[in-house]
Amino acid sequence: MAVNADAMALAGDGTWKVGVVCDGVSMSPRSERAARIAADTGASILAARLRAGALPETALADAATRAGRAVAALAESAHAAPASTYVAGIAGQGGIWACWIGDSRASWLPDEGAGMALTEDARALVGRALDAGGHDNVTAVLLAVTA
């Protein structure tokens, strides 16, 4: 039986919109549950933090951290942990913000004009870091992607 391990959650008010998209990692147990929990938790935390006046960057970091903890709580053991990618975005009058964990990416698709990538695949970041100066740069990129 095929299982759809993708999940999405949206929230917002008149001043901003948030969206979270998660793709469950198919090789992990209950990846569909991980994606749903991550998307719902992320969107809920983003909405609450923005309503409370948090900066978008702070709200994104808080939401990603809480979504990760919610998914980790599903683990039966260290060897049976569900997993999901995570992409969150905020659009408002002050701009657009995005964060991501894993190999899913975010793009901005305006009503008019050309779209643009907001995030990059971690493999591309690591490749550029190697080209720019070796292992110290790769370590910095990996820490930034996993933070």
DSSP file (Angstrom, degrees, kcal/mol; ACC not computed):
  #  RESIDUE AA STRUCTURE BP1 BP2  ACC     N-H-->O    O-->H-N    N-H-->O    O-->H-N    TCO  KAPPA ALPHA  PHI   PSI    X-CA   Y-CA   Z-CA
    1    1 A M              0   0    0      0, 0.0     2,-0.2     0, 0.0     0, 0.0   0.000 360.0 360.0 360.0 128.2    0.0    0.0    0.0
    2    2 A A        -     0   0    0      2,-0.0     2,-0.4     1,-0.0     0, 0.0  -0.530 360.0-157.9 -76.5 139.7    1.4    3.4   -1.0
    3    3 A V        -     0   0    0     -2,-0.2     2,-0.8     2,-0.0    -1,-0.0  -0.976  13.0-138.0-120.5 130.1    1.7    6.1    1.7
    4    4 A N        -     0   0    0     -2,-0.4    -2,-0.0     1,-0.1    19,-0.0  -0.789  19.8-177.3 -85.9 113.1    1.8    9.8    1.0
    5    5 A A        +     0   0    0     -2,-0.8    19,-3.8    19,-0.2     2,-0.3   0.059  46.6 107.4-100.9  24.3    4.5   11.1    3.3
    6    6 A D  E     +A   23   0A   0     17,-0.2     2,-0.3    29,-0.1    17,-0.2  -0.790  43.5 178.4-100.4 146.0    4.1   14.8    2.3
    7    7 A A  E     -A   22   0A   0     15,-2.5    15,-2.9    -2,-0.3     2,-0.3  -0.993   8.7-172.7-146.0 151.8    2.4   17.3    4.5
    8    8 A M  E     -A   21   0A   0     -2,-0.3     2,-0.3    13,-0.2    13,-0.2  -0.995   1.5-174.0-142.9 145.3    1.6   21.1    4.3
    9    9 A A  E     -A   20   0A   0     11,-2.2    11,-2.5    -2,-0.3     2,-0.3  -0.996   5.7-167.4-141.0 140.0    0.2   23.6    6.8
   10   10 A L  E     +A   19   0A   0     -2,-0.3     2,-0.3     9,-0.2     9,-0.2  -0.922  12.8 160.0-125.6 149.4   -0.7   27.3    6.2
   11   11 A A  E     +A   18   0A   0      7,-2.1     7,-3.2    -2,-0.3     2,-0.3  -0.957  11.2 120.5-155.4 168.9   -1.5   30.1    8.6
   12   12 A G  E     -A   17   0A   0     -2,-0.3     5,-0.2     5,-0.3     2,-0.2  -0.909  33.7-133.9 158.5 178.7   -1.6   33.9    8.6
   13   13 A D        -     0   0    0      3,-2.2     3,-0.2    -2,-0.3    -2,-0.0  -0.643  57.9 -62.4-141.6-158.8   -3.5   37.1    9.0
   14   14 A G  S    S+     0   0    0     -2,-0.2     3,-0.1     1,-0.2    -2,-0.0   0.681 130.3  43.6 -70.3 -17.0   -3.8   40.3    7.1
   15   15 A T  S    S+     0   0    0      1,-0.2    78,-1.0    77,-0.1     2,-0.3   0.687 121.1  11.2-103.6 -19.8   -0.1   41.3    7.5
   16   16 A W  E     - B   0  92A   0     -3,-0.2    -3,-2.2    76,-0.2     2,-0.4  -0.985  53.4-150.2-153.6 160.4    1.7   38.0    6.8
   17   17 A K  E     -AB  12  91A   0     74,-2.4    74,-2.5    -2,-0.3     2,-0.4  -0.987  14.0-163.8-130.5 142.2    1.2   34.4    5.5
   18   18 A V  E     -AB  11  90A   0     -7,-3.2    -7,-2.1    -2,-0.4     2,-0.3  -0.954   5.9-176.8-125.9 149.8    3.2   31.4    6.6
   19   19 A G  E     -AB  10  89A   0     70,-2.0    70,-2.5    -2,-0.4     2,-0.4  -0.997   6.9-167.7-143.3 141.8    3.6   28.0    5.0
   20   20 A V  E     -AB   9  88A   0    -11,-2.5   -11,-2.2    -2,-0.3     2,-0.4  -0.998   5.5-173.9-130.0 129.3    5.4   24.8    6.0
   21   21 A V  E     -AB   8  87A   0     66,-2.8    66,-1.8    -2,-0.4     2,-0.4  -0.989   5.5-176.0-124.7 130.8    6.0   21.9    3.7
   22   22 A C  E     -A    7   0A   0    -15,-2.9   -15,-2.5    -2,-0.4     2,-0.5  -0.966  14.4-159.7-129.9 144.4    7.5   18.6    4.8
   23   23 A D  E     -A    6   0A   0     -2,-0.4    62,-2.4    62,-0.3   -17,-0.2  -0.957  24.6-130.7-124.0 109.0    8.4   15.5    3.0
   24   24 A G  B     -D   84   0B   0    -19,-3.8     2,-0.7    -2,-0.5    60,-0.3  -0.306  23.7-114.2 -60.3 139.5    8.7   12.4    5.1
   25   25 A V    >   -     0   0    0     58,-2.3     3,-2.2     1,-0.2    58,-0.3  -0.674  24.3-148.5 -78.3 112.5   11.9   10.4    4.6
   26   26 A S  T 3  S+     0   0    0     -2,-0.7    -1,-0.2     1,-0.3     5,-0.1   0.724  91.1  59.8 -61.6 -24.8   10.7    7.2    3.1
   27   27 A M  T 3  S+     0   0    0      2,-0.1    -1,-0.3     4,-0.1    -2,-0.1   0.504  94.6  79.8 -83.0  -2.0   13.4    5.0    4.6
   28   28 A S  S X  S-     0   0    0     -3,-2.2     3,-0.9    55,-0.2     2,-0.1  -0.751  91.1-100.1-103.8 153.7   12.3    6.0    8.2
   29   29 A P  T 3  S+     0   0    0      0, 0.0    54,-0.2     0, 0.0     5,-0.1  -0.427 100.8   3.5 -70.3 144.7    9.4    4.5   10.1
   30   30 A R  T 3> S+     0   0    0     52,-0.1     4,-2.1     1,-0.1     3,-0.5   0.826  75.5 159.7  52.6  40.0    6.2    6.5   10.2
   31   31 A S  H <> S+     0   0    0     -3,-0.9     4,-2.4     1,-0.2     5,-0.2   0.824  70.4  58.7 -62.6 -30.7    7.6    9.2    7.9
   32   32 A E  H  > S+     0   0    0      2,-0.2     4,-1.9     1,-0.2    -1,-0.2   0.881 107.2  47.1 -65.3 -36.7    4.0   10.3    7.0
   33   33 A R  H  > S+     0   0    0     -3,-0.5     4,-2.7     2,-0.2     5,-0.2   0.892 110.4  52.6 -69.6 -40.8    3.4   11.0   10.8
   34   34 A A  H  X S+     0   0    0     -4,-2.1     4,-2.6     1,-0.2     5,-0.2   0.925 110.4  47.7 -60.0 -45.5    6.7   12.9   11.1
   35   35 A A  H  X S+     0   0    0     -4,-2.4     4,-2.6    48,-0.2     5,-0.2   0.923 113.4  47.3 -63.3 -44.7    5.9   15.1    8.1
   36   36 A R  H  X S+     0   0    0     -4,-1.9     4,-2.6     2,-0.2     5,-0.3   0.936 114.4  46.2 -63.2 -47.1    2.4   15.9    9.5
   37   37 A I  H  X S+     0   0    0     -4,-2.7     4,-2.6     1,-0.2     5,-0.3   0.921 114.3  48.4 -62.3 -44.7    3.6   16.6   13.0
   38   38 A A  H  X S+     0   0    0     -4,-2.6     4,-2.6    -5,-0.2     5,-0.2   0.923 113.8  46.0 -63.5 -45.1    6.5   18.8   11.7
   39   39 A A  H  X S+     0   0    0     -4,-2.6     4,-2.4    -5,-0.2     5,-0.2   0.944 116.7  43.3 -64.5 -48.2    4.2   20.8    9.3
   40   40 A D  H  X S+     0   0    0     -4,-2.6     4,-2.1    -5,-0.2    -2,-0.2   0.923 117.4  45.3 -64.9 -44.8    1.5   21.4   11.9
   41   41 A T  H  X S+     0   0    0     -4,-2.6     4,-2.7    -5,-0.3     5,-0.3   0.939 113.6  49.9 -64.8 -46.8    3.9   22.2   14.7
   42   42 A G  H  X S+     0   0    0     -4,-2.6     4,-2.6    -5,-0.3    -2,-0.2   0.930 113.4  44.5 -58.3 -48.3    6.0   24.5   12.5
   43   43 A A  H  X S+     0   0    0     -4,-2.4     4,-2.5    -5,-0.2    -1,-0.2   0.898 114.0  50.4 -65.2 -40.3    3.0   26.5   11.2
   44   44 A S  H  X S+     0   0    0     -4,-2.1     4,-2.3    -5,-0.2    -2,-0.2   0.929 113.6  43.9 -63.2 -46.6    1.4   26.8   14.6
   45   45 A I  H  X S+     0   0    0     -4,-2.7     4,-2.9     2,-0.2     5,-0.3   0.915 112.8  52.4 -67.0 -43.1    4.6   28.1   16.3
   46   46 A L  H  X S+     0   0    0     -4,-2.6     4,-2.5    -5,-0.3     5,-0.2   0.945 111.5  46.4 -56.5 -48.8    5.3   30.5   13.4
   47   47 A A  H  X S+     0   0    0     -4,-2.5     4,-2.3     1,-0.2    -2,-0.2   0.922 114.6  46.7 -60.8 -45.6    1.9   32.0   13.7
   48   48 A A  H  X S+     0   0    0     -4,-2.3     4,-1.7     1,-0.2    -1,-0.2   0.918 113.5  47.6 -64.5 -44.2    2.0   32.3   17.4
   49   49 A R  H  <>S+     0   0    0     -4,-2.9     5,-2.5     2,-0.2     4,-0.2   0.896 112.7  48.4 -67.2 -39.9    5.5   33.8   17.4
   50   50 A L  H ><5S+     0   0    0     -4,-2.5     3,-1.5    -5,-0.3    -1,-0.2   0.911 109.8  52.3 -66.9 -41.1    4.7   36.4   14.7
   51   51 A R  H 3<5S+     0   0    0     -4,-2.3    -1,-0.2     1,-0.3    -2,-0.2   0.853 106.6  55.1 -59.8 -33.9    1.4   37.4   16.5
   52   52 A A  T 3<5S-     0   0    0     -4,-1.7    -1,-0.3    -5,-0.2    -2,-0.2   0.492 125.2-104.2 -79.7  -2.8    3.6   37.9   19.6
   53   53 A G  T < 5 +     0   0    0     -3,-1.5    -3,-0.2     1,-0.2    -2,-0.1   0.581  64.2 157.4  94.8  11.1    5.8   40.3   17.7
   54   54 A A      < -     0   0    0     -5,-2.5    -1,-0.2    -6,-0.1    -2,-0.0  -0.330  50.0-102.3 -66.4 149.8    8.9   38.1   17.1
   55   55 A L     >  -     0   0    0      1,-0.1     4,-2.7     4,-0.0     3,-0.3  -0.450  32.6-116.1 -64.4 145.8   11.2   38.9   14.2
   56   56 A P  H  > S+     0   0    0      0, 0.0     4,-2.7     0, 0.0     5,-0.2   0.885 115.5  53.2 -53.6 -41.2   10.6   36.5   11.3
   57   57 A E  H  > S+     0   0    0      1,-0.2     4,-2.0     2,-0.2     5,-0.1   0.904 111.8  45.3 -62.1 -41.1   14.1   35.1   11.6
   58   58 A T  H  > S+     0   0    0     -3,-0.3     4,-2.7     2,-0.2     5,-0.2   0.910 112.4  51.0 -68.0 -43.0   13.5   34.3   15.3
   59   59 A A  H  X S+     0   0    0     -4,-2.7     4,-2.6     1,-0.2    -2,-0.2   0.905 110.1  50.2 -61.4 -41.9   10.1   32.9   14.6
   60   60 A L  H  X S+     0   0    0     -4,-2.7     4,-2.4    -5,-0.2    -1,-0.2   0.921 112.2  46.7 -63.2 -44.4   11.5   30.6   11.9
   61   61 A A  H  X S+     0   0    0     -4,-2.0     4,-2.2     2,-0.2    -2,-0.2   0.925 114.1  47.5 -64.2 -44.6   14.3   29.3   14.2
   62   62 A D  H  X S+     0   0    0     -4,-2.7     4,-2.5     1,-0.2     5,-0.2   0.918 112.8  48.8 -62.5 -43.7   11.9   28.7   17.0
   63   63 A A  H  X S+     0   0    0     -4,-2.6     4,-2.5    -5,-0.2    -2,-0.2   0.911 111.4  48.7 -64.6 -43.1    9.4   26.9   14.8
   64   64 A A  H  X S+     0   0    0     -4,-2.4     4,-2.3     2,-0.2    -1,-0.2   0.911 112.4  49.2 -64.2 -41.6   12.0   24.6   13.2
   65   65 A T  H  X S+     0   0    0     -4,-2.2     4,-2.1    -5,-0.2    -2,-0.2   0.934 113.6  45.1 -62.8 -46.4   13.4   23.7   16.7
   66   66 A R  H  X S+     0   0    0     -4,-2.5     4,-2.1     2,-0.2    -2,-0.2   0.872 112.2  51.9 -67.9 -36.7   10.0   22.9   18.1
   67   67 A A  H  X S+     0   0    0     -4,-2.5     4,-2.1    -5,-0.2    -1,-0.2   0.916 109.6  50.5 -64.9 -42.0    9.0   20.9   15.0
   68   68 A G  H  X S+     0   0    0     -4,-2.3     4,-2.5     1,-0.2    -2,-0.2   0.901 110.4  49.0 -61.4 -41.8   12.2   18.9   15.3
   69   69 A R  H  X S+     0   0    0     -4,-2.1     4,-1.8     2,-0.2    -1,-0.2   0.885 109.1  53.0 -65.0 -38.5   11.5   18.2   18.9
   70   70 A A  H  < S+     0   0    0     -4,-2.1     4,-0.4     2,-0.2    -2,-0.2   0.898 112.1  44.9 -64.7 -39.8    8.0   17.1   18.1
   71   71 A V  H >< S+     0   0    0     -4,-2.1     3,-1.6     1,-0.2     4,-0.4   0.912 110.3  54.4 -69.4 -42.3    9.2   14.6   15.5
   72   72 A A  H >< S+     0   0    0     -4,-2.5     3,-1.5     1,-0.3    -2,-0.2   0.838  99.1  63.0 -60.3 -32.4   12.0   13.4   17.8
   73   73 A A  T 3< S+     0   0    0     -4,-1.8    -1,-0.3     1,-0.3    -2,-0.2   0.687  94.0  63.3 -67.2 -16.8    9.3   12.6   20.4
   74   74 A L  T <  S+     0   0    0     -3,-1.6    -1,-0.3    -4,-0.4    -2,-0.2   0.635  78.3 113.2 -78.8 -14.5    7.8   10.1   18.0
   75   75 A A    <   -     0   0    0     -3,-1.5     6,-0.2    -4,-0.4     3,-0.1  -0.357  50.8-164.6 -67.3 131.8   10.9    7.9   18.1
   76   76 A E  S    S-     0   0    0      4,-1.6     2,-0.3     1,-0.3    -1,-0.2   0.760  78.2 -19.1 -80.7 -28.1   10.6    4.5   19.6
   77   77 A S  S >  S-     0   0    0      3,-0.4     3,-1.1    -3,-0.0    -1,-0.3  -0.952  76.4 -89.2-163.5 173.6   14.4    4.3   19.8
   78   78 A A  T 3  S+     0   0    0     -2,-0.3     3,-0.4     1,-0.2    -3,-0.0   0.758 129.0  47.2 -63.9 -22.8   17.5    5.9   18.3
   79   79 A H  T 3  S+     0   0    0      1,-0.2    -1,-0.2    -4,-0.0    -4,-0.0   0.462 112.8  48.3 -97.5  -3.7   17.3    3.2   15.6
   80   80 A A  S <  S+     0   0    0     -3,-1.1    -4,-1.6   -52,-0.1    -3,-0.4  -0.392  77.0 141.5-132.3  56.1   13.6    3.6   14.9
   81   81 A A        -     0   0    0     -3,-0.4    -9,-0.1    -6,-0.2    -6,-0.1  -0.854  45.8-132.0-103.4 130.1   13.2    7.3   14.5
   82   82 A P        -     0   0    0      0, 0.0     2,-0.3     0, 0.0   -52,-0.1  -0.386  28.0-165.5 -71.4 158.5   10.8    8.9   12.0
   83   83 A A        +     0   0    0    -58,-0.3   -58,-2.3   -54,-0.2     2,-0.3  -0.983  14.2 174.9-147.4 155.6   12.3   11.7    9.8
   84   84 A S  B     -D   24   0B   0     -2,-0.3   -60,-0.3   -60,-0.3     2,-0.1  -0.987  30.6-116.6-155.2 149.6   11.1   14.5    7.5
   85   85 A T        -     0   0    0    -62,-2.4     2,-0.3    -2,-0.3   -62,-0.3  -0.414  33.2-150.0 -76.5 169.4   12.5   17.4    5.6
   86   86 A Y  E     + C   0 101A   0     15,-2.4    15,-2.8   -64,-0.2     2,-0.4  -0.964  20.8 172.9-149.8 125.1   11.2   20.8    6.6
   87   87 A V  E     +BC  21 100A   0    -66,-1.8   -66,-2.8    -2,-0.3     2,-0.4  -0.992   9.7 178.8-132.8 126.3   10.7   24.0    4.6
   88   88 A A  E     -BC  20  99A   0     11,-2.5    11,-2.2    -2,-0.4     2,-0.3  -0.966   1.8-176.5-128.1 145.1    9.0   27.0    6.1
   89   89 A G  E     -BC  19  98A   0    -70,-2.5   -70,-2.0    -2,-0.4     2,-0.4  -0.990  12.7-160.5-141.3 150.5    8.4   30.4    4.7
   90   90 A I  E     -BC  18  97A   0      7,-2.6     7,-2.4    -2,-0.3     2,-0.4  -0.996   7.3-171.6-127.0 133.9    6.9   33.8    5.7
   91   91 A A  E     +BC  17  96A   0    -74,-2.5   -74,-2.4    -2,-0.4     2,-0.3  -0.997  23.9 138.4-125.5 129.4    5.6   36.4    3.3
   92   92 A G  E >   -BC  16  95A   0      3,-2.6     3,-1.4    -2,-0.4   -76,-0.2  -0.888  67.1 -79.7-153.9-177.7    4.6   39.9    4.5
   93   93 A Q  T 3  S+     0   0    0    -78,-1.0     3,-0.1    -2,-0.3   -77,-0.1   0.785 125.1  55.3 -63.4 -27.1    4.8   43.5    3.8
   94   94 A G  T 3  S-     0   0    0      1,-0.2     2,-0.3     0, 0.0    -1,-0.3   0.545 121.5 -85.4 -84.6  -7.4    8.4   43.6    5.1
   95   95 A G  E <   -C   92   0A   0     -3,-1.4    -3,-2.6     2,-0.0     2,-0.4  -0.944  48.9 -62.7 141.8-163.0    9.7   40.9    2.8
   96   96 A I  E     -C   91   0A   0     -2,-0.3     2,-0.3    -5,-0.2    -5,-0.2  -0.969  38.8-174.1-128.1 145.2   10.0   37.1    2.5
   97   97 A W  E     +C   90   0A   0     -7,-2.4    -7,-2.6    -2,-0.4     2,-0.3  -0.974   3.9 178.7-137.1 148.2   11.9   34.7    4.7
   98   98 A A  E     -C   89   0A   0     -2,-0.3     2,-0.3    -9,-0.2    -9,-0.2  -0.992   8.9-174.5-148.0 153.1   12.5   31.0    4.5
   99   99 A C  E     -C   88   0A   0    -11,-2.2   -11,-2.5    -2,-0.3     2,-0.3  -0.972  10.1-171.5-141.7 157.8   14.4   28.3    6.3
  100  100 A W  E     -C   87   0A   0     -2,-0.3     2,-0.4   -13,-0.2   -13,-0.2  -0.998  16.4-164.1-151.5 151.2   14.9   24.6    5.5
  101  101 A I  E     +C   86   0A   0    -15,-2.8   -15,-2.4    -2,-0.3     3,-0.3  -0.986  67.4   6.0-134.4 123.2   16.2   21.4    6.9
  102  102 A G  S    S-     0   0    0     -2,-0.4    20,-0.3   -17,-0.2   -17,-0.1  -0.611 109.0 -45.9 101.2-164.7   17.0   18.6    4.5
  103  103 A D  S    S+     0   0    0     -2,-0.2     2,-0.2    18,-0.1    -1,-0.2   0.265  97.4 106.1 -97.6  12.4   17.0   18.4    0.8
  104  104 A S        -     0   0    0     -3,-0.3     2,-0.3   -18,-0.1   -18,-0.1  -0.627  56.6-151.2 -84.3 152.7   13.7   20.1    0.1
  105  105 A R        -     0   0    0     -2,-0.2     2,-0.4    14,-0.1   -18,-0.1  -0.848   7.2-136.6-125.9 159.9   13.9   23.6   -1.3
  106  106 A A        -     0   0    0     -2,-0.3    12,-2.8   -18,-0.1    13,-1.4  -0.911  18.9-174.2-114.7 143.5   11.8   26.8   -1.2
  107  107 A S  E     -E  117   0C   0     -2,-0.4     2,-0.6    10,-0.3    10,-0.2  -0.969  23.2-129.7-133.3 150.8   11.0   29.1   -4.2
  108  108 A W  E     -E  116   0C   0      8,-3.2     8,-2.1    -2,-0.3    -2,-0.0  -0.905  22.4-175.8 -99.6 123.1    9.3   32.4   -4.5
  109  109 A L        -     0   0    0     -2,-0.6     6,-0.1     6,-0.2     5,-0.1  -0.831  12.7-161.7-120.6  89.6    6.6   32.4   -7.3
  110  110 A P        -     0   0    0      0, 0.0     3,-0.0     0, 0.0     5,-0.0  -0.197  31.4-111.6 -69.9 162.7    5.2   35.9   -7.6
  111  111 A D  S    S+     0   0    0      1,-0.1     2,-0.3     3,-0.0     3,-0.0   0.855 105.4  23.9 -59.8 -34.9    1.9   36.6   -9.3
  112  112 A E  S    S+     0   0    0      2,-0.1    -1,-0.1     0, 0.0     2,-0.0  -0.964 110.0  18.1-131.9 148.6    3.9   38.4  -12.0
  113  113 A G  S    S-     0   0    0     -2,-0.3     2,-0.1    -4,-0.1     0, 0.0  -0.203  96.0 -32.1  88.4-179.4    7.4   38.1  -13.2
  114  114 A A        -     0   0    0      1,-0.1    -2,-0.1    -5,-0.1     2,-0.1  -0.443  56.5-128.9 -78.4 146.0   10.0   35.4  -12.8
  115  115 A G        -     0   0    0     -2,-0.1     2,-0.3    -6,-0.1    -6,-0.2  -0.296  21.7-152.5 -80.8 173.7   10.3   33.2   -9.7
  116  116 A M  E     -E  108   0C   0     -8,-2.1    -8,-3.2    -2,-0.1     2,-0.3  -0.997  19.5-108.5-151.1 148.6   13.4   32.7   -7.7
  117  117 A A  E     -E  107   0C   0     -2,-0.3   -10,-0.3   -10,-0.2     3,-0.1  -0.582  23.7-174.1 -73.9 135.2   15.0   30.0   -5.5
  118  118 A L  S    S+     0   0    0    -12,-2.8     2,-0.3    -2,-0.3   -11,-0.2   0.639  70.1  29.0-100.6 -21.8   15.1   31.0   -1.8
  119  119 A T  S    S-     0   0    0    -13,-1.4     2,-0.3   -20,-0.1    -1,-0.1  -0.845  70.5-138.7-133.1 168.7   17.1   28.0   -0.6
  120  120 A E        -     0   0    0     -2,-0.3     2,-0.2   -16,-0.1   -16,-0.1  -0.916  30.5 -97.1-127.6 155.4   19.7   25.7   -2.0
  121  121 A D    >>  -     0   0    0     -2,-0.3     4,-1.5     1,-0.1     3,-0.8  -0.510  34.2-126.1 -66.0 136.8   20.3   22.0   -1.8
  122  122 A A  H 3> S+     0   0    0    -20,-0.3     4,-2.4     1,-0.3     5,-0.2   0.824 108.6  61.7 -57.0 -33.7   22.8   21.2    0.9
  123  123 A R  H 3> S+     0   0    0      1,-0.2     4,-2.2     2,-0.2    -1,-0.3   0.889 102.8  49.9 -62.1 -38.2   25.0   19.3   -1.6
  124  124 A A  H <> S+     0   0    0     -3,-0.8     4,-2.3     2,-0.2    -1,-0.2   0.897 110.1  50.7 -66.6 -40.0   25.4   22.4   -3.7
  125  125 A L  H  X S+     0   0    0     -4,-1.5     4,-2.2     2,-0.2    -2,-0.2   0.920 111.3  47.7 -62.8 -43.7   26.5   24.4   -0.6
  126  126 A V  H  X S+     0   0    0     -4,-2.4     4,-2.3     2,-0.2    -2,-0.2   0.910 110.5  52.4 -64.7 -41.8   29.0   21.8    0.4
  127  127 A G  H  X S+     0   0    0     -4,-2.2     4,-2.1     1,-0.2    -1,-0.2   0.919 110.9  46.3 -60.8 -44.7   30.4   21.6   -3.2
  128  128 A R  H  X S+     0   0    0     -4,-2.3     4,-1.7     1,-0.2    -1,-0.2   0.880 110.2  54.2 -65.9 -37.1   30.9   25.4   -3.3
  129  129 A A  H  X>S+     0   0    0     -4,-2.2     4,-0.6     2,-0.2     5,-0.5   0.906 108.6  48.8 -63.9 -40.5   32.5   25.4    0.1
  130  130 A L  H >X5S+     0   0    0     -4,-2.3     4,-1.2     1,-0.2     3,-1.0   0.920 111.2  49.8 -63.8 -42.5   35.0   22.8   -1.0
  131  131 A D  H 3<5S+     0   0    0     -4,-2.1    -1,-0.2     1,-0.2    -2,-0.2   0.817 110.1  53.2 -63.3 -30.0   35.8   24.8   -4.1
  132  132 A A  H 3<5S-     0   0    0     -4,-1.7    -1,-0.2    -5,-0.1    -2,-0.2   0.497 136.5 -39.8 -89.7  -3.9   36.3   27.9   -2.0
  133  133 A G  H <<5S-     0   0    0     -3,-1.0     3,-0.4    -4,-0.6    -3,-0.2   0.596  81.5 -97.4 154.7  17.9   38.8   26.6    0.5
  134  134 A G  S >X<S-     0   0    0     -4,-1.2     4,-1.4    -5,-0.5     3,-0.6  -0.393  72.4 -16.6  94.8-162.0   38.5   23.1    1.8
  135  135 A H  H 3> S+     0   0    0      1,-0.2     4,-2.5     2,-0.2    -1,-0.2   0.753 121.1  61.6 -66.8 -31.2   37.2   21.3    4.9
  136  136 A D  H 3> S+     0   0    0     -3,-0.4     4,-1.9     1,-0.2    -1,-0.2   0.911 107.5  46.7 -62.4 -40.2   37.0   24.3    7.2
  137  137 A N  H <> S+     0   0    0     -3,-0.6     4,-2.3    -8,-0.2    -2,-0.2   0.885 110.4  52.7 -67.2 -38.3   34.4   25.9    4.9
  138  138 A V  H  X S+     0   0    0     -4,-1.4     4,-2.9     2,-0.2     5,-0.2   0.917 107.8  51.4 -63.0 -43.1   32.5   22.6    4.6
  139  139 A T  H  X S+     0   0    0     -4,-2.5     4,-2.3     1,-0.2    -1,-0.2   0.918 110.1  49.4 -59.8 -43.6   32.3   22.4    8.4
  140  140 A A  H  X S+     0   0    0     -4,-1.9     4,-2.1     2,-0.2    -1,-0.2   0.907 112.5  47.5 -62.8 -42.0   30.9   25.9    8.5
  141  141 A V  H  X S+     0   0    0     -4,-2.3     4,-2.6     2,-0.2     5,-0.2   0.929 111.7  49.6 -65.1 -45.3   28.3   25.1    5.8
  142  142 A L  H  X S+     0   0    0     -4,-2.9     4,-2.2     1,-0.2    -2,-0.2   0.891 110.7  50.2 -62.9 -38.9   27.2   21.9    7.5
  143  143 A L  H  X S+     0   0    0     -4,-2.3     4,-1.2    -5,-0.2    -1,-0.2   0.905 111.8  48.4 -65.0 -40.2   26.8   23.6   10.8
  144  144 A A  H  < S+     0   0    0     -4,-2.1    -2,-0.2     1,-0.2    -1,-0.2   0.903 113.2  46.9 -66.5 -40.6   24.7   26.3    9.2
  145  145 A V  H  < S+     0   0    0     -4,-2.6    -2,-0.2     1,-0.2    -1,-0.2   0.859 118.6  40.6 -69.9 -35.3   22.5   23.8    7.4
  146  146 A T  H  <        0   0    0     -4,-2.2    -1,-0.2    -5,-0.2    -2,-0.2   0.559 360.0 360.0 -92.2  -7.8   22.0   21.7   10.5
  147  147 A A     <        0   0    0     -4,-1.2    -1,-0.2    -5,-0.2    -2,-0.1   0.497 360.0 360.0 -71.1 360.0   21.6   24.5   13.0
